[in-house]
């Protein structure tokens, strides 16, 4: 997904939100009821996840993409009962010689 976020440490990054690209890989909870029922209610609704991430970005500011990735990961693990999540975030066009820069993290419930 591509969303606007207040992210960055440098003065020029703090004057306006930036477009970031977020890629999520969310593991389903054990049991896999959705495979038997075919119902959205038995899985993690990605539309709800996108709105959840959008709300998070609207209310918080982040200095590092690493901090944002960690915040999204912990939120998904908690709010959506996922046992594991991979979050990749890229800032677009912030360096002259790079199309994008970013990080990927994986987190699991402990």
Secondary structure as UniProt FT lines:
FT   STRAND          2..5
FT   HELIX           11..13
FT   STRAND          18..26
FT   TURN            30..31
FT   HELIX           33..37
FT   HELIX           40..42
FT   HELIX           46..59
FT   HELIX           65..79
FT   STRAND          84..95
FT   TURN            96..97
FT   STRAND          98..108
//
